[in-house]
């Protein structure tokens, strides 16, 4: 008889293309994924995935069943959400996905306050997910600095984060104050990898003639590199203004703020433990509004 649970392993490998990524998603070992995939293919008597030098690709037989398997997954997730919606206890696991910057400096304080009130709720802090993965129940709550839309999600704006252009005092002493009107020509720049944000566009408009010397994977890496004298960087003000080694640069217009968005699955929002986390996260962000997005005033030139 076909073990329907093995279909989850097929979908994970089909989506990610590697055993390692599938294992990470399913919270199991690679050997478990391989064993379950082999068992499924043996039960069905057909190869669903073909191993290549670049990973696994779905075979023709696999493509024929994939849509049906995804429907089975969708129904199973719907059952889970219905069951979760009947859970009235303020206890259990709540999975919160967010970027490192938000998790470390905004969510962690709210989690501490939550545990003081509801000690039986366990928070799992996950890396940032997109709206599609939240809709598929990979997390209960997502907090991010980009809006996302999905028919099954409730999304709301809970605040904003101000940004500015910074360089370290030591860097500015060596290189001089950047001429923003001239694109910061002659200066070094620290940017983010694959950044399509409004802040990145603003940086291109105001520092487009600077030389990119580092492409970082997070704002925290950018801030540390800038504070060490690596170059100029567009940084969240609530972090950079508190760093005594950094100086905010005078700019003709302020960098655009980033909105903070909170998302939850429509059928999970009423679950008491999820509701408790949602409310506390929103309140924490709103209570820090003045710190997160301070008024724009002229920065003191170095």
C-alpha positions as CSV (number, residue, x, y, z in Angstrom):
1,X,0.0,0.0,0.0
2,X,1.2,3.5,-0.8
3,X,2.5,5.5,2.2
4,X,1.0,8.9,1.6
5,X,3.3,10.6,4.0
6,X,6.2,9.8,1.6
7,X,4.6,12.2,-0.8
8,X,5.8,15.1,1.4
9,X,9.4,14.0,0.7
10,X,8.8,13.9,-3.0
11,X,7.4,17.4,-3.0
12,X,10.2,18.8,-0.9
13,X,12.9,17.4,-3.2
14,X,11.0,18.4,-6.3
15,X,10.8,22.0,-5.1
16,X,14.3,22.4,-3.8
17,X,16.3,20.1,-6.1
18,X,18.5,18.7,-3.4
19,X,18.3,16.3,-0.5
20,X,20.0,18.8,1.9
21,X,17.4,21.5,1.3
22,X,14.5,19.1,1.5
23,X,15.9,17.7,4.8
24,X,16.2,21.2,6.2
25,X,12.6,22.1,5.2
26,X,11.2,18.8,6.7
27,X,13.5,18.9,9.8
28,X,14.9,15.4,9.1
29,X,18.3,14.0,8.0
30,X,19.3,13.7,4.3
31,X,19.4,9.9,4.7
32,X,15.7,10.0,5.9
33,X,14.7,12.0,2.8
34,X,16.6,9.5,0.5
35,X,15.1,6.5,2.2
36,X,11.5,7.8,2.1
37,X,11.9,8.9,-1.6
38,X,13.3,5.4,-2.5
39,X,10.4,3.8,-0.6
40,X,7.8,5.9,-2.5
41,X,9.3,5.1,-5.9
42,X,9.5,1.4,-5.1
43,X,5.8,1.4,-4.0
44,X,4.8,3.2,-7.2
45,X,7.1,1.2,-9.4
46,X,8.2,4.3,-11.3
47,X,11.0,6.9,-11.0
48,X,9.7,10.3,-10.0
49,X,13.0,12.2,-9.7
50,X,16.2,11.9,-11.7
51,X,19.5,12.7,-10.1
52,X,21.8,14.9,-12.1
53,X,25.1,16.7,-11.5
54,X,23.1,19.8,-10.5
55,X,20.7,18.0,-8.2
56,X,17.3,16.3,-8.7
57,X,14.9,17.0,-11.5
58,X,11.3,15.8,-11.8
59,X,10.7,13.1,-14.4
60,X,7.8,13.0,-16.7
61,X,6.0,10.6,-14.4
62,X,6.8,12.9,-11.5
63,X,5.3,15.9,-13.3
64,X,2.1,13.9,-14.0
65,X,1.5,13.3,-10.3
66,X,2.9,16.5,-8.9
67,X,-0.3,18.6,-9.3
68,X,-2.3,15.9,-7.5
69,X,0.2,15.6,-4.7
70,X,0.1,19.4,-4.2
71,X,-3.7,19.2,-3.9
72,X,-3.3,16.5,-1.2
73,X,-0.8,18.7,0.6
74,X,-3.2,21.7,0.4
75,X,-6.1,19.7,1.9
76,X,-3.8,18.4,4.7
77,X,-2.7,21.9,5.6
78,X,-6.4,23.0,5.6
79,X,-7.1,20.2,8.1
80,X,-4.2,21.3,10.3
81,X,-5.5,24.9,10.3
82,X,-9.0,23.9,11.2
83,X,-7.7,21.8,14.1
84,X,-5.4,24.6,15.2
85,X,-8.3,27.0,15.1
86,X,-10.1,24.9,17.7
87,X,-7.1,25.1,20.1
88,X,-8.1,27.6,22.8
89,X,-5.0,27.1,25.0
90,X,-2.3,29.7,25.4
91,X,0.4,27.1,25.0
92,X,2.3,25.4,22.3
93,X,4.7,26.4,19.4
94,X,4.4,29.6,17.4
95,X,6.7,29.9,14.4
96,X,7.8,33.5,13.6
97,X,9.8,34.2,10.5
98,X,11.7,37.4,10.0
99,X,14.9,39.0,8.9
100,X,17.9,39.0,11.3
101,X,17.7,42.8,11.9
102,X,14.0,42.6,13.0
103,X,14.4,39.4,15.0
104,X,17.4,40.6,17.0
105,X,16.3,44.2,17.8
106,X,12.5,44.2,17.6
107,X,11.1,40.8,18.1
108,X,13.4,39.5,20.8
109,X,12.2,42.1,23.3
110,X,8.6,41.2,22.5
111,X,9.3,37.5,22.9
112,X,10.8,38.2,26.4
113,X,7.7,40.1,27.4
114,X,5.5,37.3,26.0
115,X,7.2,34.6,28.1
116,X,6.7,36.7,31.2
117,X,3.0,36.6,30.5
118,X,2.6,33.2,28.8
119,X,5.4,30.9,29.8
120,X,3.9,27.9,28.0
121,X,4.2,29.4,24.5
122,X,7.4,28.4,22.7
123,X,8.6,30.7,20.0
124,X,10.5,29.3,17.0
125,X,12.4,32.1,15.4
126,X,12.9,31.3,11.6
127,X,14.6,33.1,8.8
128,X,12.5,35.4,6.6
129,X,9.9,33.6,4.4
130,X,7.9,35.0,1.5
131,X,4.1,35.2,1.5
132,X,3.7,32.0,-0.5
133,X,5.5,29.9,2.1
134,X,3.5,31.5,4.9
135,X,0.4,30.5,3.0
136,X,1.6,26.9,2.9
137,X,2.0,26.9,6.7
138,X,5.8,27.0,6.8
139,X,5.4,29.6,9.6
140,X,2.6,31.0,11.7
141,X,3.7,34.7,11.5
142,X,6.0,36.6,9.2
143,X,7.4,40.1,9.9
144,X,9.3,41.8,7.1
145,X,10.2,45.1,5.5
146,X,8.5,44.5,2.3
147,X,4.7,44.2,1.6
148,X,3.5,40.8,0.5
149,X,0.1,39.7,-0.8
150,X,-1.7,36.4,-0.8
151,X,-5.5,35.6,-0.8
152,X,-5.1,33.4,2.3
153,X,-3.1,35.9,4.4
154,X,-4.0,38.8,6.6
155,X,-1.3,41.5,6.2
156,X,-1.0,44.8,8.0
157,X,1.5,47.6,8.4
158,X,2.7,48.0,12.0
159,X,5.3,50.7,11.6
160,X,8.3,52.0,9.6
161,X,12.0,52.2,9.9
162,X,14.0,55.3,8.9
163,X,17.3,55.1,7.0
164,X,20.3,57.3,6.5
165,X,23.7,57.4,4.8
166,X,26.6,56.8,7.2
167,X,30.4,56.5,7.3
168,X,32.7,56.0,10.3
169,X,34.5,58.9,11.8
170,X,37.8,57.3,10.9
171,X,36.7,56.7,7.3
172,X,35.5,60.3,6.9
173,X,38.7,61.7,8.4
174,X,40.7,59.8,5.7
175,X,38.4,60.3,2.7
176,X,36.6,63.6,3.5
177,X,32.9,64.4,3.5
178,X,31.3,62.8,0.5
179,X,29.8,65.1,-2.1
180,X,26.3,63.7,-2.4
181,X,25.3,66.1,-5.1
182,X,28.1,64.6,-7.2
183,X,27.2,61.0,-6.5
184,X,29.8,60.5,-3.7
185,X,32.5,60.2,-6.3
186,X,35.8,58.9,-4.9
187,X,34.2,57.1,-2.0
188,X,33.8,53.4,-1.1
189,X,30.3,52.0,-0.8
190,X,28.9,49.0,1.1
191,X,25.7,47.6,-0.4
192,X,23.3,44.7,0.1
193,X,23.2,41.6,-2.1
194,X,20.2,41.4,-4.5
195,X,18.6,44.5,-3.0
196,X,15.6,45.9,-4.9
197,X,14.4,48.1,-2.1
198,X,13.5,51.8,-2.2
199,X,16.6,52.5,-0.1
200,X,18.8,50.8,-2.7
201,X,17.3,53.0,-5.4
202,X,17.9,56.1,-3.3
203,X,21.5,55.0,-2.7
204,X,22.0,54.7,-6.4
205,X,20.6,58.2,-7.0
206,X,22.7,59.8,-4.2
207,X,25.9,57.7,-4.2
208,X,25.9,56.2,-7.7
209,X,29.5,57.3,-8.4
210,X,31.0,55.6,-5.4
211,X,32.8,52.4,-5.8
212,X,31.1,49.3,-4.3
213,X,33.7,47.4,-2.3
214,X,31.4,45.0,-0.4
215,X,28.0,43.5,-1.0
216,X,26.7,42.3,2.4
217,X,24.0,39.7,3.2
218,X,22.4,41.8,6.0
219,X,22.2,45.3,7.5
220,X,24.2,44.1,10.5
221,X,27.1,43.1,8.3
222,X,26.8,46.5,6.5
223,X,26.9,48.3,9.8
224,X,29.9,46.4,11.2
225,X,31.8,47.0,8.0
226,X,31.0,50.7,7.9
227,X,31.9,51.1,11.6
228,X,35.3,49.5,10.8
229,X,36.0,52.1,8.1
230,X,35.0,50.0,5.1
231,X,33.0,52.7,3.4
232,X,29.6,54.4,3.2
233,X,26.4,52.5,3.8
234,X,22.7,53.2,3.9
235,X,21.6,51.9,7.3
236,X,18.6,51.8,9.6
237,X,18.8,54.8,11.8
238,X,17.7,53.1,15.0
239,X,20.9,51.0,14.8
240,X,23.4,53.4,13.2
241,X,22.5,56.5,15.3
242,X,23.4,54.6,18.4
243,X,26.8,53.6,17.1
244,X,29.4,56.3,18.3
245,X,31.8,55.3,15.6
246,X,29.4,56.3,12.8
247,X,28.4,59.7,11.4
248,X,25.2,60.4,9.5
249,X,25.9,62.3,6.3
250,X,24.1,65.4,5.2
251,X,21.8,64.6,2.2
252,X,19.5,66.9,0.2
253,X,16.6,64.6,0.9
254,X,16.1,61.8,3.5
255,X,16.4,58.2,2.5
256,X,12.9,56.6,2.2
257,X,11.7,54.7,5.2
258,X,10.9,50.9,5.0
259,X,7.5,49.8,6.2
260,X,7.2,47.0,8.6
261,X,4.6,44.4,7.6
262,X,3.0,41.7,9.8
263,X,1.4,38.7,8.1
264,X,-0.6,35.7,9.4
265,X,-2.6,33.0,7.8
266,X,-6.3,33.9,7.7
267,X,-7.3,30.7,9.4
268,X,-4.7,31.0,12.1
269,X,-5.2,34.5,13.2
270,X,-7.8,33.6,15.9
271,X,-5.7,30.8,17.5
272,X,-5.1,32.2,21.0
273,X,-1.3,31.6,21.2
274,X,-0.8,33.0,17.7
275,X,-3.1,36.0,18.6
276,X,-1.0,36.7,21.7
277,X,2.2,36.8,19.7
278,X,0.7,38.9,17.0
279,X,-0.6,41.5,19.4
280,X,2.7,41.7,21.4
281,X,4.8,42.0,18.2
282,X,2.6,44.8,16.9
283,X,2.6,46.7,20.2
284,X,6.4,46.4,20.6
285,X,7.0,47.9,17.1
286,X,4.4,50.7,17.6
287,X,5.8,51.6,21.0
288,X,9.2,52.2,19.4
289,X,7.9,54.3,16.5
290,X,9.9,57.4,17.4
291,X,13.1,55.4,17.7
292,X,12.6,53.4,14.6
293,X,11.8,56.3,12.3
294,X,13.0,59.5,13.9
295,X,12.3,62.9,12.4
296,X,14.7,63.9,9.6
297,X,16.9,66.7,10.6
298,X,20.1,68.0,9.1
299,X,22.9,65.6,10.0
300,X,26.1,67.3,11.3
301,X,28.7,67.3,8.6
302,X,32.0,65.7,9.6
